[in-house]
Amino acid sequence: MSGPVRSVSQAFTILRLMAQNGGALTLSEITRATDLSLSSCLNLLRTLVAEGALEAENGKRYRLAAEWNGLTALLDTAQARVIARAQPLLDRFAQTHDAATGLWRLDRRERLELVALGESDSATRIHMVVGQRQPFGGGSTGRALAAAQRIDEGELARRYAALRWQRPLDFPAYAVQVGAAAAAGYAVDDGFGHAGICSIACVIPGEPIAFCLSASLFAGSRDAEGIRALGRALRDLAAALATES
């Protein structure tokens, strides 16, 4: 009896990668994540595009075709385990730090989806709803994601162009904030994305990156050291979740 066909297995590896990542990836990003050679990966991508499983954006980035988005067989069950394991930790973190604490998953259309939420018992709380989405570049999660993915300036500018701000923020300042996130291991949005709200975020380490964490509080409720302490605590939570994944 013959064994698995290598090229078919490799094609499914690419499809699962695209499903787990949730967004569009370049050829180099796919080869790096799958350990395929450049030529083999390119041939597989062209075949998957021709068969309608993937879509090519100007020949440079690839994403799952809409018809393939609902195929749960491509989703890593490890993601479901991360979400289930994260919930009690989010609840505890929210109570300890009095901050709405969210777990965000990269979805398939360059958006972040809130998939789990921990809330404190405070009488006045920030309203967040599981299932809400935001653009890849938006908020502290967008900055944290851009920093962790080490995207180039062109891709950063593309994500920035899709955003709307409640406080003015030009691209150079946004890029500086992404750089600060790369250095600190967490990102901060202080009222730019949502007036009166300060949010801190970091990614859960992984290859590819699949989740981000955020902690949201009312602007002005913490001093600079309090924000840094919250960022470090959130970073520790992300590391713990990555270790358990």
Number of C-alpha atoms within 10 A of each C-alpha: 3 4 5 8 8 8 12 11 11 17 17 14 16 24 21 17 23 24 25 24 23 22 20 20 19 15 16 15 13 24 18 14 13 15 10 16 12 13 11 12 21 16 12 18 22 16 14 21 17 12 10 14 17 23 20 19 12 7 10 11 16 22 26 26 15 13 10 15 18 10 9 10 9 18 18 13 11 11 15 12 12 16 18 13 14 22 18 14 17 26 19 15 22 21 17 10 17 18 26 24 30 27 27 28 24 25 22 20 16 18 20 28 22 23 20 21 25 22 23 20 10 10 5 8 15 14 8 15 12 13 12 12 17 17 20 24 24 22 25 29 30 27 32 32 29 24 26 20 15 14 12 10 10 9 12 20 16 11 17 21 11 11 14 14 14 11 12 10 13 10 12 10 11 17 18 12 19 25 19 17 23 20 11 16 18 29 30 27 22 21 19 20 20 16 13 13 17 23 27 29 32 33 31 26 19 12 13 16 17 20 28 24 27 29 28 25 21 18 16 13 10 14 10 9 9 11 18 17 14 21 23 17 15 26 23 14 19 22 17 15 17 15 11 10 14
